[in-house]
Amino acid sequence: MIRTTLFTLLALVFAAGANGQMRIPELAPAERKALRNAIGQADSFADRFDAEVWLMAKSQPLARYIKDPDERMYVLKAVHREATLAGLSPEIVLAVIQIESAFNPYAVSRVGAQGMMQVMPFWKNEIGSPTDNLIDMDTNLRYGCTILKHYIGKAKGNLANALAYYNGSYGRHTYSSKVLDAWAERWR
């Protein structure tokens, strides 16, 4: 145990470089500015440190889908806020969005599901208002997170079953597996 700890400490010292400081990943000026702005406005985090760590960690994998750093931070803050408000893991919500729409806020499926979380319009009559705009990202996230939380309750906490309910594929776990794989590979 002591040998492993000493080896780890030595590895960190050597990795620190000549000036003795840990290396922080380089950020482009636009990314640094977007991160600073997002941290200052992130109200769903316990503190600024939590916001910085989470936003930084999730920004890189999200860059594959959203190139603009300001837009990426806006989406991450909104996902964190709505997931937290619904009592969900923001990382699971990110995985759902990846599979549902690849982060396209204007996505419309062949069966009429809309927005990032692919919410079916009938939900407006169930939990909202007929005039709600499901293409609006904030509205879509609020609906999607509320619906997912409902299905987690219906599935008695079984996330795979809840995801199948969410997708309308209860009894099959192909969709659930895709979401859980995305979560494990990119968002966890």
TORSE-374073 format. One record per residue (C-alpha): residue in three letters; y, z, x. Coordinates in steps of 0.2 Angstrom, whole numbers, plus 5000, padded with zeros to 4 digits. Layout:
<sites>
AlaYZX ...
</sites>
This chain:
<sites>
Met500050005000 Ile501250055014 Arg500749905024 Thr501149785009 Thr502849865006 Leu503349855024 Phe502749665024 Thr503849635009 Leu505349715016 Leu505149625032 Ala504949465023 Leu506549505013 Val507549545029 Phe506949375037 Ala507449285021 Ala509149355021 Gly509749255035 Ala510849285050 Asn512249385041 Gly510949505032 Gln511349455015 Met510149385002 Arg510449204997 Ile511049164980 Pro510648984973 Glu512148864976 Leu513048824960 Ala514148674957 Pro515948724953 Ala515748664935 Glu514148774933 Arg514948924941 Lys516448904929 Ala515348884914 Leu514249034919 Arg515849144921 Asn516549094904 Ala514849124896 Ile514649294904 Gly516349354898 Gln516049304880 Ala514249354879 Asp514149494866 Ser512249504862 Phe511849564879 Ala511749754885 Asp512949724898 Arg513749584910 Phe512349604922 Asp511049564909 Ala512049414903 Glu512249344920 Val510449364925 Trp509749294909 Leu511049144907 Met510749094925 Ala508849104924 Lys508849004908 Ser510248874913 Gln509148784926 Pro507648744914 Leu508848694900 Ala509848574912 Arg508348454909 Tyr508948444891 Ile510748474891 Lys511748404906 Asp513448484903 Pro513548664910 Asp514848714896 Glu513748654882 Arg512248724890 Met513048904891 Tyr513648884873 Val511848844867 Leu511048984877 Lys512349114871 Ala512049054853 Val510149064855 His510249234862 Arg511449294849 Glu510449234834 Ala508749274841 Thr509349454845 Leu510149474828 Ala508449424820 Gly507449534832 Leu506649394841 Ser506349354859 Pro507649224864 Glu506349144876 Ile505149114861 Val506649034851 Leu507048924866 Ala505148864867 Val505248824848 Ile506748724850 Gln506048634865 Ile504548574855 Glu505448554838 Ser506948444844 Ala507048444863 Phe508748534860 Asn509448384850 Pro510648464837 Tyr510648304827 Ala508748284826 Val508048244809 Ser506148224806 Arg505248104796 Val504948234783 Gly506748294782 Ala506848444794 Gln508548454802 Gly509348514818 Met508748604834 Met507548714825 Gln507048584812 Val507348684797 Met506848604780 Pro508248584767 Phe507348684754 Trp507748844764 Lys509548824759 Asn509148874741 Glu507949014747 Ile509049104760 Gly510749024760 Ser511848904751 Pro511648724745 Thr513148684755 Asp512548744771 Asn512548614785 Leu510848624794 Ile511448504808 Asp512748634813 Met511948724828 Asp512448904823 Thr511948884805 Asn510248804811 Leu509948944823 Arg510349074810 Tyr509148994798 Gly507748954811 Cys507749124818 Thr507749204801 Ile506349094795 Leu505249124811 Lys505549314809 His504949304791 Tyr503349214796 Ile503049344810 Gly503049474797 Lys501949364785 Ala500749344800 Lys500749534803 Gly501449504821 Asn500249364826 Leu501349244835 Ala500149104835 Asn499949114816 Ala501849134813 Leu502148984823 Ala500848884813 Tyr501748944797 Tyr503448894804 Asn502748724807 Gly501848704791 Ser500248694800 Tyr499448854796 Gly497548854800 Arg497848734815 His498548794831 Thr499048634840 Tyr500848664837 Ser500748854841 Ser499848804858 Lys501248684862 Val502648814859 Leu501648954868 Asp501348834883 Ala503148784884 Trp503648974883 Ala502449014898 Glu502948864908 Arg504748854906 Trp505549004897 Arg504649164900 
</sites>
